Amino acid sequence: MIKNQYNAEHEHYLTVNANLGYSSLFNSIHKQPSSPGLDTELGVGYRIFHNDFVFATSLGFAYNLYSSQLRMVDTNIDMLDTEGDPFKMHVFVNQGKDLTHAVNLTLPILVGGEWGRLYFLAGPKLSYTIYGVTSAKAMCTTSGIYERYYDDFYNMPNHQFESEQEIRNEGNGKLKWNVNLMVHAEIGWNINTHISNRTYKSEPMKRTWFASLYMDYGLLNINSVSQDANDVFYYRQTDEGVKYFVTPLLLSKKAYDASFNNFNIGIKFTVLFQLPVEPKRYIYDGSKNTHIWKRGGTQAIKN
């Protein structure tokens, strides 16, 4: 807050914040690009000012959306046709991508300072995933290669030779990340005029608005994929013939032993509601003709 000679030494505030920004999920997989996405958050917290010092904490619910590009697959599978003749099934998979949705509970513990209308906060921020799901899809084209025939066989659905058929992941795609520890920093500006008079219990709480830029960087590897995960592309025999599937990157064997770290940057809006405070009262020393300020108590003449 903008300081003046009438302000109390401490000021306490209830805060409500809303974040919107760009997010990226970095990974250590060879030649796998990072996954861009969206970062949003709503939070309720507490902030205290002591002169220029600021302490802030809050409990937030963050929603993250990530999109990963999956590499194309071009492979041949040794098979037997319905007459028992050997052939190679040529499988080409492209346009692969997955979407990841995660809802996280966040708890930042921040310290910083305020100078005029400008403020700065930084510190650790814990994040715990309470809901996560990911899904993948791709386009698959299959054809038959016979050594005794000059041309390959295409577009014969009764023989499972099909073009541009959509394939998806098996199962519900539930995702559970490890607990994350991030470094959070923000720098902001008071965007409304602050009323300088003190607010007492009998008066409504003052509101102060801040707009800021924020940044989060995850220090811990949030990947939790198991060693027995499926490949990004795989197939298996079913009663309806061979079926093809694509696995989301974050649930695939490709991600096993890989590290995933998130990075967020965006705009944050915070509303501060000043909590009621007791007015300053003082004791008047008649012998020295001085005002001794004292919080609480009653006014009296000191003999």
ABEGO torsion letter per residue (X at the ends): XBBBAABBABBBBBBBBBBBBBBBBBBABBGBBBBBBBBBBBBBBBBBBBEABBBBBBBBBBBBBBBBBBBBBBBBBBBBBAAGBBBBBBBBBBGBBBBBBBBBBBBBBBBBBBBEABBBBBEBBBBBBABBBBBBBBBBBBBBBBAABABBBBGBAAAGBBBGBBBBBBEAGBBBBBBBBBBBBBBBBBABBBBABBBBAABBBBBBBBBBBBBBBBABBABABBAABBBABBBBBBAAEBBBBBBBAAABAAABGBBBBBBBBBBBBBBBBBBBBBBBBBBBBAAAGBBBBBBEEBBBBBX
